Amino acid sequence: MKQLTLLIYLRNDTANTLEKRIEYMRKSENFFPSLEGRDGVTLLSDNAILFDETKSHDVFVQLCSALHGPTHGQGKFPYLVIRLESTDGWLASGVLPTEVSTALKSLNVPCVP
């Protein structure tokens, strides 16, 4: 059974997205692991990540800690965490990146153009 968690970065700054923040943390001190190709992690947008914590709990905890903690974040990087019981009632619409579409379809989320 999947344990889904959606993390939404709430800093409304197009020059400093969550994706860019993660890349900065990775380069600055080799602090954070790459999310690319990691099972259980789907970057839905520049500012939203879907985690299947049965596969990626460690990465989820590291990211939250880094965004909020004293080493890198100092609380300057606000985010919202939503635990999801199921994907019932979800619908994805529009032209989705292939990786996002594949991940959502694997969760039985209907995707319509």
MMTF fields as JSON, N, C-alpha, C and O atoms, coordinates in Angstrom:
{
  "mmtfVersion": "1.0.0",
  "mmtfProducer": "UNKNOWN",
  "numBonds": 451,
  "numAtoms": 452,
  "numGroups": 113,
  "numChains": 1,
  "numModels": 1,
  "chainsPerModel": [1],
  "groupsPerChain": [113],
  "chainIdList": ["A"],
  "bondAtomList": [4, 2, 8, 6, 12, 10, 16, 14, 20, 18, 24, 22, 28, 26, 32, 30, 36, 34, 40, 38, 44, 42, 48, 46, 52, 50, 56, 54, 60, 58, 64, 62, 68, 66, 72, 70, 76, 74, 80, 78, 84, 82, 88, 86, 92, 90, 96, 94, 100, 98, 104, 102, 108, 106, 112, 110, 116, 114, 120, 118, 124, 122, 128, 126, 132, 130, 136, 134, 140, 138, 144, 142, 148, 146, 152, 150, 156, 154, 160, 158, 164, 162, 168, 166, 172, 170, 176, 174, 180, 178, 184, 182, 188, 186, 192, 190, 196, 194, 200, 198, 204, 202, 208, 206, 212, 210, 216, 214, 220, 218, 224, 222, 228, 226, 232, 230, 236, 234, 240, 238, 244, 242, 248, 246, 252, 250, 256, 254, 260, 258, 264, 262, 268, 266, 272, 270, 276, 274, 280, 278, 284, 282, 288, 286, 292, 290, 296, 294, 300, 298, 304, 302, 308, 306, 312, 310, 316, 314, 320, 318, 324, 322, 328, 326, 332, 330, 336, 334, 340, 338, 344, 342, 348, 346, 352, 350, 356, 354, 360, 358, 364, 362, 368, 366, 372, 370, 376, 374, 380, 378, 384, 382, 388, 386, 392, 390, 396, 394, 400, 398, 404, 402, 408, 406, 412, 410, 416, 414, 420, 418, 424, 422, 428, 426, 432, 430, 436, 434, 440, 438, 444, 442, 448, 446],
  "bondOrderList": [1, 1, 1, 1, 1, 1, 1, 1, 1, 1, 1, 1, 1, 1, 1, 1, 1, 1, 1, 1, 1, 1, 1, 1, 1, 1, 1, 1, 1, 1, 1, 1, 1, 1, 1, 1, 1, 1, 1, 1, 1, 1, 1, 1, 1, 1, 1, 1, 1, 1, 1, 1, 1, 1, 1, 1, 1, 1, 1, 1, 1, 1, 1, 1, 1, 1, 1, 1, 1, 1, 1, 1, 1, 1, 1, 1, 1, 1, 1, 1, 1, 1, 1, 1, 1, 1, 1, 1, 1, 1, 1, 1, 1, 1, 1, 1, 1, 1, 1, 1, 1, 1, 1, 1, 1, 1, 1, 1, 1, 1, 1, 1],
  "groupList": [{"groupName": "MET", "atomNameList": ["N", "CA", "C", "O"], "elementList": ["N", "C", "C", "O"], "formalChargeList": [0, 0, 0, 0], "bondAtomList": [1, 0, 2, 1, 3, 2], "bondOrderList": [1, 1, 2], "singleLetterCode": "M", "chemCompType": "L-PEPTIDE LINKING"}, {"groupName": "LYS", "atomNameList": ["N", "CA", "C", "O"], "elementList": ["N", "C", "C", "O"], "formalChargeList": [0, 0, 0, 0], "bondAtomList": [1, 0, 2, 1, 3, 2], "bondOrderList": [1, 1, 2], "singleLetterCode": "K", "chemCompType": "L-PEPTIDE LINKING"}, {"groupName": "GLN", "atomNameList": ["N", "CA", "C", "O"], "elementList": ["N", "C", "C", "O"], "formalChargeList": [0, 0, 0, 0], "bondAtomList": [1, 0, 2, 1, 3, 2], "bondOrderList": [1, 1, 2], "singleLetterCode": "Q", "chemCompType": "L-PEPTIDE LINKING"}, {"groupName": "LEU", "atomNameList": ["N", "CA", "C", "O"], "elementList": ["N", "C", "C", "O"], "formalChargeList": [0, 0, 0, 0], "bondAtomList": [1, 0, 2, 1, 3, 2], "bondOrderList": [1, 1, 2], "singleLetterCode": "L", "chemCompType": "L-PEPTIDE LINKING"}, {"groupName": "THR", "atomNameList": ["N", "CA", "C", "O"], "elementList": ["N", "C", "C", "O"], "formalChargeList": [0, 0, 0, 0], "bondAtomList": [1, 0, 2, 1, 3, 2], "bondOrderList": [1, 1, 2], "singleLetterCode": "T", "chemCompType": "L-PEPTIDE LINKING"}, {"groupName": "ILE", "atomNameList": ["N", "CA", "C", "O"], "elementList": ["N", "C", "C", "O"], "formalChargeList": [0, 0, 0, 0], "bondAtomList": [1, 0, 2, 1, 3, 2], "bondOrderList": [1, 1, 2], "singleLetterCode": "I", "chemCompType": "L-PEPTIDE LINKING"}, {"groupName": "TYR", "atomNameList": ["N", "CA", "C", "O"], "elementList": ["N", "C", "C", "O"], "formalChargeList": [0, 0, 0, 0], "bondAtomList": [1, 0, 2, 1, 3, 2], "bondOrderList": [1, 1, 2], "singleLetterCode": "Y", "chemCompType": "L-PEPTIDE LINKING"}, {"groupName": "ARG", "atomNameList": ["N", "CA", "C", "O"], "elementList": ["N", "C", "C", "O"], "formalChargeList": [0, 0, 0, 0], "bondAtomList": [1, 0, 2, 1, 3, 2], "bondOrderList": [1, 1, 2], "singleLetterCode": "R", "chemCompType": "L-PEPTIDE LINKING"}, {"groupName": "ASN", "atomNameList": ["N", "CA", "C", "O"], "elementList": ["N", "C", "C", "O"], "formalChargeList": [0, 0, 0, 0], "bondAtomList": [1, 0, 2, 1, 3, 2], "bondOrderList": [1, 1, 2], "singleLetterCode": "N", "chemCompType": "L-PEPTIDE LINKING"}, {"groupName": "ASP", "atomNameList": ["N", "CA", "C", "O"], "elementList": ["N", "C", "C", "O"], "formalChargeList": [0, 0, 0, 0], "bondAtomList": [1, 0, 2, 1, 3, 2], "bondOrderList": [1, 1, 2], "singleLetterCode": "D", "chemCompType": "L-PEPTIDE LINKING"}, {"groupName": "ALA", "atomNameList": ["N", "CA", "C", "O"], "elementList": ["N", "C", "C", "O"], "formalChargeList": [0, 0, 0, 0], "bondAtomList": [1, 0, 2, 1, 3, 2], "bondOrderList": [1, 1, 2], "singleLetterCode": "A", "chemCompType": "L-PEPTIDE LINKING"}, {"groupName": "GLU", "atomNameList": ["N", "CA", "C", "O"], "elementList": ["N", "C", "C", "O"], "formalChargeList": [0, 0, 0, 0], "bondAtomList": [1, 0, 2, 1, 3, 2], "bondOrderList": [1, 1, 2], "singleLetterCode": "E", "chemCompType": "L-PEPTIDE LINKING"}, {"groupName": "SER", "atomNameList": ["N", "CA", "C", "O"], "elementList": ["N", "C", "C", "O"], "formalChargeList": [0, 0, 0, 0], "bondAtomList": [1, 0, 2, 1, 3, 2], "bondOrderList": [1, 1, 2], "singleLetterCode": "S", "chemCompType": "L-PEPTIDE LINKING"}, {"groupName": "PHE", "atomNameList": ["N", "CA", "C", "O"], "elementList": ["N", "C", "C", "O"], "formalChargeList": [0, 0, 0, 0], "bondAtomList": [1, 0, 2, 1, 3, 2], "bondOrderList": [1, 1, 2], "singleLetterCode": "F", "chemCompType": "L-PEPTIDE LINKING"}, {"groupName": "PRO", "atomNameList": ["N", "CA", "C", "O"], "elementList": ["N", "C", "C", "O"], "formalChargeList": [0, 0, 0, 0], "bondAtomList": [1, 0, 2, 1, 3, 2], "bondOrderList": [1, 1, 2], "singleLetterCode": "P", "chemCompType": "L-PEPTIDE LINKING"}, {"groupName": "GLY", "atomNameList": ["N", "CA", "C", "O"], "elementList": ["N", "C", "C", "O"], "formalChargeList": [0, 0, 0, 0], "bondAtomList": [1, 0, 2, 1, 3, 2], "bondOrderList": [1, 1, 2], "singleLetterCode": "G", "chemCompType": "PEPTIDE LINKING"}, {"groupName": "VAL", "atomNameList": ["N", "CA", "C", "O"], "elementList": ["N", "C", "C", "O"], "formalChargeList": [0, 0, 0, 0], "bondAtomList": [1, 0, 2, 1, 3, 2], "bondOrderList": [1, 1, 2], "singleLetterCode": "V", "chemCompType": "L-PEPTIDE LINKING"}, {"groupName": "HIS", "atomNameList": ["N", "CA", "C", "O"], "elementList": ["N", "C", "C", "O"], "formalChargeList": [0, 0, 0, 0], "bondAtomList": [1, 0, 2, 1, 3, 2], "bondOrderList": [1, 1, 2], "singleLetterCode": "H", "chemCompType": "L-PEPTIDE LINKING"}, {"groupName": "CYS", "atomNameList": ["N", "CA", "C", "O"], "elementList": ["N", "C", "C", "O"], "formalChargeList": [0, 0, 0, 0], "bondAtomList": [1, 0, 2, 1, 3, 2], "bondOrderList": [1, 1, 2], "singleLetterCode": "C", "chemCompType": "L-PEPTIDE LINKING"}, {"groupName": "TRP", "atomNameList": ["N", "CA", "C", "O"], "elementList": ["N", "C", "C", "O"], "formalChargeList": [0, 0, 0, 0], "bondAtomList": [1, 0, 2, 1, 3, 2], "bondOrderList": [1, 1, 2], "singleLetterCode": "W", "chemCompType": "L-PEPTIDE LINKING"}],
  "groupTypeList": [0, 1, 2, 3, 4, 3, 3, 5, 6, 3, 7, 8, 9, 4, 10, 8, 4, 3, 11, 1, 7, 5, 11, 6, 0, 7, 1, 12, 11, 8, 13, 13, 14, 12, 3, 11, 15, 7, 9, 15, 16, 4, 3, 3, 12, 9, 8, 10, 5, 3, 13, 9, 11, 4, 1, 12, 17, 9, 16, 13, 16, 2, 3, 18, 12, 10, 3, 17, 15, 14, 4, 17, 15, 2, 15, 1, 13, 14, 6, 3, 16, 5, 7, 3, 11, 12, 4, 9, 15, 19, 3, 10, 12, 15, 16, 3, 14, 4, 11, 16, 12, 4, 10, 3, 1, 12, 3, 8, 16, 14, 18, 16, 14],
  "groupIdList": [1, 2, 3, 4, 5, 6, 7, 8, 9, 10, 11, 12, 13, 14, 15, 16, 17, 18, 19, 20, 21, 22, 23, 24, 25, 26, 27, 28, 29, 30, 31, 32, 33, 34, 35, 36, 37, 38, 39, 40, 41, 42, 43, 44, 45, 46, 47, 48, 49, 50, 51, 52, 53, 54, 55, 56, 57, 58, 59, 60, 61, 62, 63, 64, 65, 66, 67, 68, 69, 70, 71, 72, 73, 74, 75, 76, 77, 78, 79, 80, 81, 82, 83, 84, 85, 86, 87, 88, 89, 90, 91, 92, 93, 94, 95, 96, 97, 98, 99, 100, 101, 102, 103, 104, 105, 106, 107, 108, 109, 110, 111, 112, 113],
  "secStructList": [7, 7, 7, 3, 3, 3, 3, 3, 3, 7, 7, 7, 7, 6, 6, 1, 7, 2, 2, 2, 2, 2, 2, 2, 2, 2, 2, 2, 2, 1, 7, 1, 7, 7, 7, 6, 6, 7, 6, 6, 3, 3, 3, 3, 3, 6, 6, 3, 3, 3, 3, 3, 2, 2, 2, 2, 2, 2, 2, 2, 2, 2, 2, 2, 2, 2, 2, 2, 1, 6, 6, 6, 6, 6, 6, 7, 1, 7, 3, 3, 3, 3, 3, 3, 1, 7, 7, 6, 6, 7, 7, 3, 3, 1, 7, 7, 7, 2, 2, 2, 2, 2, 2, 2, 2, 2, 6, 6, 7, 7, 3, 3, 7],
  "xCoordList": [0.839, 0.0, 0.881, 1.82, 0.579, 1.344, 0.962, -0.187, 1.937, 1.689, 2.112, 3.295, 1.139, 1.432, 1.446, 0.604, 2.414, 2.542, 2.875, 3.775, 2.145, 2.377, 3.048, 2.532, 4.187, 4.884, 4.78, 5.195, 4.224, 4.077, 4.906, 4.708, 5.81, 6.681, 5.876, 5.314, 5.811, 4.934, 5.64, 5.027, 6.89, 7.606, 7.285, 7.742, 6.529, 6.073, 7.132, 6.996, 8.178, 9.319, 9.807, 10.439, 9.522, 9.862, 11.365, 11.8, 12.157, 13.61, 14.169, 15.293, 13.4, 13.864, 12.822, 12.188, 12.65, 11.678, 12.236, 13.419, 11.385, 11.824, 12.868, 13.87, 12.625, 13.57, 14.951, 15.969, 14.986, 16.259, 16.88, 18.102, 16.059, 16.567, 17.227, 18.287, 16.617, 17.189, 18.524, 19.501, 18.562, 19.813, 20.904, 22.055, 20.548, 21.507, 22.041, 23.244, 21.145, 21.571, 22.486, 23.429, 22.208, 23.041, 24.442, 25.426, 24.542, 25.834, 26.617, 27.845, 25.919, 26.597, 27.472, 28.58, 27.003, 27.791, 27.595, 27.841, 27.156, 26.796, 25.845, 25.885, 24.999, 24.14, 22.955, 22.599, 22.361, 21.093, 21.206, 21.861, 20.59, 20.669, 19.849, 18.893, 20.224, 19.475, 18.109, 17.978, 17.101, 15.767, 15.523, 14.573, 16.384, 16.206, 16.292, 17.241, 15.286, 15.273, 15.035, 15.116, 14.748, 14.529, 13.111, 12.145, 12.996, 11.695, 10.902, 11.428, 9.653, 8.792, 8.802, 8.176, 9.501, 9.556, 9.181, 9.807, 8.153, 7.741, 7.653, 6.854, 8.474, 8.416, 7.234, 7.295, 6.157, 4.951, 5.08, 4.516, 5.823, 6.084, 7.345, 7.975, 7.712, 8.899, 8.755, 9.752, 7.51, 7.258, 6.392, 5.858, 6.242, 5.424, 6.039, 6.395, 6.152, 6.706, 5.746, 5.234, 5.505, 4.689, 5.632, 6.448, 5.509, 6.336, 5.478, 4.378, 5.973, 5.434, 6.399, 7.483, 5.999, 6.918, 7.29, 8.232, 6.567, 6.988, 8.308, 9.024, 8.63, 9.862, 10.829, 12.02, 10.343, 11.196, 11.066, 11.28, 10.721, 10.542, 11.814, 11.743, 12.966, 14.228, 14.463, 14.91, 14.17, 14.362, 13.359, 13.702, 12.125, 11.108, 11.544, 11.447, 12.016, 12.46, 13.662, 13.72, 14.612, 15.791, 15.394, 15.924, 14.47, 14.056, 13.349, 13.667, 12.4, 11.69, 12.661, 12.565, 13.575, 14.57, 15.45, 15.748, 15.857, 16.721, 15.995, 16.581, 14.733, 13.971, 13.664, 13.563, 13.519, 13.125, 14.268, 14.246, 15.251, 16.279, 17.306, 17.358, 18.12, 19.088, 20.265, 20.879, 20.584, 21.748, 21.548, 22.4, 20.435, 20.202, 18.991, 19.037, 17.907, 16.664, 16.393, 15.95, 16.654, 16.372, 14.939, 14.657, 14.036, 12.624, 12.244, 11.098, 13.172, 12.896, 12.182, 11.746, 12.066, 11.515, 10.219, 10.25, 9.088, 7.821, 7.289, 7.453, 6.657, 6.072, 4.853, 4.679, 4.015, 2.806, 2.931, 3.281, 2.646, 2.684, 1.261, 0.548, 0.858, -0.486, -0.347, 0.158, -0.791, -0.818, -2.094, -3.174, -1.965, -3.087, -3.432, -2.576, -4.67, -5.132, -5.305, -5.04, -5.755, -5.953, -5.937, -5.854, -6.017, -6.086, -7.512, -7.733, -8.47, -9.877, -10.262, -9.983, -10.885, -11.324, -10.281, -10.559, -9.098, -8.071, -8.345, -8.898, -7.953, -8.018, -6.885, -6.755, -6.075, -5.015, -5.467, -5.984, -5.272, -5.739, -4.638, -3.811, -4.639, -3.657, -2.542, -2.559, -1.585, -0.452, 0.57, 1.193, 0.73, 1.614, 2.963, 3.035, 4.031, 5.316, 5.183, 4.431, 5.883, 5.769, 5.964, 5.191, 6.981, 7.257, 6.09, 5.726, 5.511, 4.378, 3.163, 2.492, 2.883, 1.753, 1.886, 0.922, 3.059, 3.307, 3.091, 2.447, 3.635, 3.49, 2.029, 1.567, 1.3, -0.099, -0.948, -1.837, -0.679, -1.426, -1.154, -2.043, 0.075, 0.395, -0.367, -0.528, -0.835, -1.644, -3.142, -3.965, -3.482, -4.876, -5.544, -6.748, -4.747, -5.284, -5.611, -4.726, -6.856, -7.188, -6.477, -6.432, -5.931, -5.245, -5.943, -6.02, -6.455, -7.147, -6.428, -5.957, -6.348, -5.658, -6.454, -6.008],
  "yCoordList": [-1.183, 0.0, 1.243, 1.347, 2.165, 3.393, 4.358, 4.401, 5.119, 6.196, 7.48, 7.819, 8.189, 9.35, 10.638, 10.859, 11.474, 12.784, 13.784, 13.563, 14.882, 15.952, 17.103, 17.58, 17.548, 18.694, 19.826, 19.687, 20.945, 22.118, 23.245, 23.635, 23.75, 24.855, 26.137, 26.419, 26.919, 28.078, 29.404, 30.463, 29.361, 30.594, 30.964, 30.293, 31.989, 32.381, 33.249, 34.469, 32.598, 33.297, 32.468, 31.429, 32.913, 32.124, 31.951, 31.008, 32.844, 32.711, 31.716, 31.24, 31.397, 30.494, 29.426, 29.434, 28.517, 27.44, 26.348, 26.352, 25.428, 24.285, 23.481, 23.047, 23.29, 22.538, 23.204, 22.521, 24.522, 25.253, 25.207, 25.139, 25.244, 25.179, 23.834, 23.773, 22.767, 21.431, 21.345, 20.825, 21.849, 21.836, 22.626, 22.191, 23.775, 24.576, 23.786, 23.786, 23.117, 22.326, 21.183, 20.842, 20.599, 19.499, 19.997, 19.332, 21.163, 21.699, 22.345, 22.258, 22.992, 23.793, 22.958, 23.373, 21.811, 20.999, 19.511, 18.696, 19.164, 17.77, 17.283, 16.126, 18.185, 17.956, 17.054, 16.186, 17.261, 16.614, 15.642, 15.957, 14.469, 13.501, 13.945, 14.708, 13.47, 13.763, 13.087, 11.98, 13.761, 13.177, 12.479, 11.709, 12.749, 12.18, 10.661, 10.086, 10.031, 8.585, 7.868, 6.64, 8.589, 7.97, 7.419, 8.135, 6.159, 5.51, 6.12, 6.292, 6.44, 6.976, 8.483, 9.04, 9.168, 10.626, 11.116, 10.733, 11.968, 12.521, 14.033, 14.561, 14.721, 16.176, 16.535, 16.369, 17.028, 17.361, 18.699, 18.9, 19.612, 20.921, 21.463, 20.78, 22.686, 23.284, 23.442, 23.574, 23.429, 23.685, 22.634, 22.898, 21.462, 20.418, 19.047, 18.703, 18.274, 16.924, 15.953, 16.213, 14.834, 13.764, 12.651, 12.157, 12.268, 11.205, 9.986, 10.113, 8.821, 7.57, 7.209, 6.681, 7.497, 7.358, 5.914, 5.677, 4.949, 3.563, 3.313, 2.363, 4.176, 4.03, 5.185, 5.046, 6.326, 7.514, 8.351, 9.563, 7.711, 8.453, 9.208, 10.35, 8.578, 9.218, 10.516, 11.504, 10.521, 11.725, 12.802, 13.983, 12.397, 13.336, 14.039, 15.261, 13.275, 13.833, 14.755, 15.829, 14.348, 15.18, 16.513, 17.559, 16.477, 17.703, 18.643, 19.831, 18.124, 18.969, 19.558, 20.735, 18.757, 19.22, 20.315, 21.307, 20.138, 21.12, 22.433, 23.506, 22.354, 23.573, 24.358, 25.585, 23.639, 24.295, 24.454, 25.353, 23.59, 23.519, 24.629, 25.429, 24.679, 25.759, 25.721, 26.756, 24.564, 24.483, 25.202, 25.988, 24.943, 25.53, 26.445, 27.499, 26.056, 26.777, 27.881, 28.966, 27.614, 28.568, 29.073, 30.218, 28.211, 28.559, 29.531, 29.978, 29.871, 30.854, 30.244, 30.968, 28.949, 28.274, 27.562, 26.388, 28.254, 27.687, 26.602, 26.668, 25.617, 24.542, 23.988, 24.162, 23.321, 22.691, 21.198, 20.789, 20.388, 18.935, 18.414, 18.723, 17.616, 17.042, 15.522, 15.008, 14.823, 13.359, 12.927, 13.452, 11.989, 11.573, 10.117, 9.236, 9.88, 8.518, 7.732, 6.532, 8.425, 7.754, 8.806, 10.006, 8.335, 9.245, 9.321, 9.858, 8.789, 8.871, 10.334, 11.154, 10.655, 12.02, 12.901, 14.062, 12.378, 13.158, 13.169, 12.217, 14.253, 14.366, 15.284, 16.395, 14.836, 15.674, 16.123, 15.327, 17.384, 17.937, 18.746, 19.366, 18.73, 19.489, 18.589, 17.375, 19.199, 18.462, 18.276, 19.235, 17.044, 16.725, 16.225, 15.568, 16.531, 15.916, 14.39, 13.897, 13.659, 12.2, 11.554, 10.676, 11.977, 11.381, 11.596, 10.69, 12.778, 13.088, 12.265, 11.679, 12.22, 11.445, 9.971, 9.357, 9.412, 8.007, 7.755, 6.779, 8.645, 8.481, 8.579, 7.773, 9.546, 9.703, 8.527, 8.066, 8.049, 6.897, 5.656, 4.825, 5.523, 4.378, 4.449, 3.44, 5.655, 5.847, 5.842, 6.189, 5.446, 5.387, 6.748, 6.872, 7.772, 9.119, 9.327, 9.194, 9.649, 9.924, 11.187, 12.196, 11.122, 12.25, 12.578, 11.744, 13.801, 14.216, 15.419, 16.302, 15.442, 16.579, 17.871, 18.909],
  "zCoordList": [0.0, 0.0, 0.0, 0.789, -0.873, -0.983, 0.132, 0.573, 0.571, 1.535, 0.84, 0.808, 0.286, -0.544, 0.264, 1.135, -0.045, 0.575, -0.513, -1.324, -0.523, -1.48, -0.746, 0.265, -1.242, -0.684, -1.694, -2.845, -1.253, -2.116, -1.52, -0.369, -2.292, -1.887, -2.0, -3.058, -0.929, -0.889, -1.132, -0.998, -1.478, -1.787, -3.227, -4.152, -3.423, -4.752, -5.43, -5.516, -5.904, -6.472, -7.664, -7.477, -8.863, -10.056, -10.244, -10.905, -9.674, -9.787, -8.778, -8.937, -7.743, -6.689, -6.402, -5.347, -7.334, -7.194, -6.288, -5.95, -5.907, -5.118, -5.883, -5.316, -7.156, -7.976, -7.958, -7.842, -8.07, -8.035, -6.646, -6.519, -5.608, -4.236, -3.976, -3.354, -4.44, -4.27, -5.0, -4.46, -6.213, -6.984, -6.253, -6.201, -5.696, -4.937, -3.734, -3.473, -3.006, -1.847, -2.263, -1.549, -3.406, -3.897, -4.221, -3.898, -4.859, -5.288, -4.151, -4.117, -3.222, -2.203, -1.283, -0.942, -0.885, 0.039, -0.198, 0.691, -1.384, -1.629, -0.548, -0.132, -0.11, 1.048, 0.739, 1.537, -0.401, -0.673, -1.834, -2.828, -1.742, -2.843, -4.048, -3.914, -5.199, -6.411, -6.345, -5.822, -6.878, -6.942, -8.269, -8.408, -9.245, -10.576, -10.538, -10.005, -11.111, -11.214, -9.903, -9.852, -8.859, -7.549, -7.491, -7.758, -7.144, -7.05, -5.896, -4.797, -6.146, -5.11, -5.007, -4.104, -5.915, -5.916, -7.307, -8.296, -7.381, -8.665, -8.549, -7.776, -9.318, -9.375, -10.268, -11.486, -9.656, -10.414, -11.118, -12.193, -10.51, -11.093, -10.439, -9.632, -10.785, -10.175, -8.67, -7.96, -8.175, -6.764, -6.073, -4.995, -6.658, -6.04, -6.296, -7.423, -5.215, -5.307, -4.648, -3.559, -5.312, -4.768, -4.313, -5.091, -3.047, -2.49, -2.191, -1.653, -2.535, -2.012, -0.891, -1.139, 0.338, 1.458, 1.782, 2.538, 1.222, 1.419, 0.698, 1.014, -0.278, -1.051, -0.833, -1.11, -0.343, -0.327, 0.951, 0.927, 2.047, 3.303, 3.696, 4.149, 3.525, 3.91, 3.148, 3.73, 1.867, 1.049, 1.458, 1.518, 1.737, 2.179, 3.472, 3.581, 4.428, 5.708, 5.512, 6.109, 4.688, 4.425, 3.799, 4.174, 2.854, 2.186, 3.161, 3.217, 3.922, 4.893, 5.906, 6.255, 6.366, 7.329, 6.734, 7.4, 5.506, 4.855, 4.598, 4.738, 4.226, 3.949, 5.227, 5.207, 6.321, 7.559, 8.56, 9.401, 8.466, 9.496, 9.487, 8.553, 10.522, 10.703, 9.724, 9.464, 9.187, 8.313, 6.992, 6.579, 6.329, 5.008, 4.962, 4.328, 5.626, 5.445, 6.432, 6.055, 7.684, 8.753, 8.679, 9.03, 8.219, 8.168, 7.063, 7.012, 6.179, 5.126, 3.918, 3.022, 3.895, 2.728, 3.121, 3.491, 3.045, 3.509, 2.578, 1.36, 3.172, 2.382, 3.086, 4.292, 2.32, 2.82, 2.55, 1.443, 3.564, 3.437, 3.557, 4.512, 2.568, 2.569, 2.463, 1.465, 3.477, 3.439, 2.727, 2.998, 1.835, 0.995, 1.264, 1.175, 1.587, 1.844, 0.55, 0.498, -0.492, -1.78, -2.882, -2.62, -4.097, -5.239, -5.788, -6.873, -5.044, -5.452, -5.616, -4.741, -6.704, -6.95, -7.616, -7.917, -7.848, -8.524, -10.024, -10.573, -10.672, -12.123, -12.561, -12.047, -13.493, -14.056, -15.438, -16.222, -15.724, -16.978, -17.648, -16.979, -18.965, -19.724, -20.241, -20.037, -20.905, -21.45, -20.332, -19.877, -19.905, -18.793, -19.293, -20.331, -18.562, -18.888, -18.782, -17.94, -19.602, -19.661, -18.294, -17.91, -17.561, -16.249, -15.286, -14.536, -15.308, -14.431, -14.839, -13.989, -16.129, -16.628, -16.252, -15.796, -16.44, -16.107, -14.622, -14.237, -13.787, -12.334, -11.913, -11.105, -12.442, -12.069, -12.549, -11.832, -13.742, -14.256, -13.411, -13.228, -12.894, -12.036, -10.713, -10.027, -10.36, -9.157, -9.474, -8.627, -10.698, -11.173, -11.221, -10.995, -11.52, -11.674, -13.158, -14.003, -13.483, -14.877, -15.368, -14.665, -16.565, -17.179, -18.482, -19.384, -18.579, -19.791, -20.399, -19.682, -21.74, -22.383, -22.286, -22.776]
}
